Amino acid sequence: MSDDKNLKKGEHEKAMVRAKDMLDKGIGITEIIEETHLSEENVMKAMKKLEAKS
């Protein structure tokens, strides 16, 4: 279960950076959600930001 709404702003930002790093390494969305506690929606946002940079 995702609980990103309970993360503090600084923790959320760190989790988003970590999600981007994990995506860059080819790690799957499900594993990223489990590791970062972000919602699928936020992981998808991280993915879109990463794709926009490339």
Secondary structure, DSSP 8 states (H G I E B T S, - for coil): ---GGGS-HHHHHHHHHHHHHHHHTT--HHHHHHHH---HHHHHHHHHHHHHH-
